[in-house]
């Protein structure tokens, strides 16, 4: 598909949902060759707000430094953690990689599809498939579903971890001195991993504040 556009002298637009700066590195490197990319940082699952702000800043810093064949721009989504807590309700105690995560995928991809359609983008996709811990098949299923439901923009099928995509993201993260977080981002993964927010200490799950899940 990308080669077809290039052969025709076309540079389509793509809205790229980014879960974090490190995961976006090798994905941007691959996509900037074929697309005008706008990185959309929409992750209301991130806890706490200070962590969210740190990840946003790292994403913007990376884009400002990153080699670009075609332009890469940045778009910040609204940070409203309650959106995440609503979809996680009754799924709080499930292990990582289960239904709570799938619902989180859909929350973020649906918003990306809406923004892509409103902005007239040709395609949308996500960096999430670069991670070996994320279910690429499920992400593609959800992406195709929301693209069909919302209309106006095509879902770009991906499994960015292939062709050493994940290893390349690690290399580029080191090259750009990226902040690499030690937990997925949500409060449930923080409790599971018992990781402190400075990532050089640990703290017990009892130190993590209770989460409000009602309206």
N, C-alpha and C positions, 0 to 999 in steps of 0.2 A: 504493500500500500504506500509506504513512505517513498520507496524507489519510484513508484508510478508517478507520484506528485512531482518528484524531482526531475524525472524524465520529461514531464510536461512543462517544466519551468515554473512550477507552482510552489509556494511556501505557505501551507495552511496554518491556521492558528490553533493553538491547543491550550486548554486550561488544565494545568497540572496540580491536582491536590497533593500537597506535601505534608507528610506526617512529621518530618523533622529535617533539619539541615543535612546531617550525615547521610540519611537515606536518599536525599535528593541529588547528591553529588554525581554519582555515575548515571543516574537517570537523566539529569540535565545534559550531561556530556553526550549521551546517546541521542537525545531528542533535539538539541539545538542545531544539529546538522540538517534536520529535515523540517522543523517547525519554528514558528514564532511562538515562544512559550511564555505564558503567564503563570507564575507559581502562586497558587491559592493556598494560603495557610489558614485552614479552618479546622480546629481541633478542640472543641469544647470539653473533651474528655480529660485534658491535661490538668493535673493537680500538683501543687497549688498555683495561684495566679502568678506568683513570682517565677515559678518554673516556666509557665507559659510565656511570660515576657522575655525570659532568657532565651527560650527556643526561637521566638519570633526574631529577636535581635540577631541571633546566629544565622538564621535563614537570610535575612536582609544583608548581613555582612558577606555571606558566601556569594550571593548573587552579584554584589558590587565588585567582587574580585574574580569572578569565574570567567574563563575564556568562552566567548560566544560567537558561534558561526552566524546565527540569526539572533535577534534581540531576545533577551530574557527579562521580563518585568515581574513585579511583585504586587500581590493583592492580599491584604489582610482581611480575614473574615471576622465576624463579631465573636467575642468571647463570652459565652453564656453557659457556664457549667450546668445550669439547671436543665438545659436541653439534653445533656448526657445522662443526668441522674434520672430523668423521666423515662428514657428508653432502657435504662439499666434496672429499673424497679422490678423486684422479684427475681432478678438474675444476679444479685450481688455476690452470692457465695459460690457461683460456678467457677470452675478452673479457667485459667487463661486459654484462649483458643476455642472457646465454646460459644454458646448462643449469645451471651452478652457481647462478645467481641463482634459477632456477625451483625448484631443490631447496631453496634457502634460503627462498623463499616458502612452500613446503609445510611445512617444519619449523616455521615460526612460525604458520602458519594452522592446522596440525593441533593444536598446543598450545593455540591460542586456542579451537578447537572443543571440545577436551577440557575446558578450563576453563569454557566456556560451558555445556556439558551438565551438568557437575558442579554448577555454580552455579544451574542452572535458568533461564538467560537465554532470552528469546524469540528473539533474533537475535544474530549476530556478524558482524563485517566488519572491514576494515582501512583505515588512512589511506594505505596505499601507492599507491592508485590516484589520489591527488591529484598525484603527481609525473609530469611529462611524460617522465621517464626510465624509468618503470616500465610494464610491459606489463599494462594493465588487463584485457584479454581473458584472458590467462593466469592472472592472479590470480583472476578470477571462475570460471574453469574449475576451478582448484585448490580454491577455497572451496566450490564446489558439491560437488566430489568428497569432500572430507573431511567435509562436513556429512552427506552420505549415508552414508558409512562409519561415522561415530561416532554419528550420530543424536541426537535430543533437542533440537536447536537448529537453526533455519533460518539459512542464509547470506543476508545482505542484499546483493543485487547492487549494485554501485556503479561509477561512474567519476567520482570527486570532482573531477577536473581540469576537467570540463565546467562550463558556466555560469560561466566565469572563476574556478573554484575554486582553481586554482594561483595566479593573480594575487592573489586575495583572501588566500590564505595568506601571500604576501609582504607585503601591506599590514598584516595583523594581526601578523606577526612584527616588523615595524618598530615598530608601535604598542606592543607589549608588551616591546620591547627584547630579543627572543629571541636567544640564541646560535645562529648558523646555521653548522653544520659545512660544511667544504669537500670532504668525501668521504663516500661512502655509509655507511661504517662498518667494513667488514671490512678485514682486513690486505691483501687482494689489491687492493681499490680504493685503499687508501693507497699501495701500491707503484706502482700505475698512474699515479696523479695526482701522485706525488712531493710530497705535501703534508705539511708539518710539523705537529705536534700543537698548536702555538700559533696556527696559521693565519695567521701573519704572516711566516713564513719557509718555505723549502723545504729538503728534505733528500733525499739520494739514496736509491734503493731499497736500497742496501747497508746503510743505517743502520737499516732495519726488521729486527728480529730474525727468525730463521727460525722457521717455524711447525711445531709438533709435530702430526703428523696420525695417529700411531698410538696405540693404546690405552695 
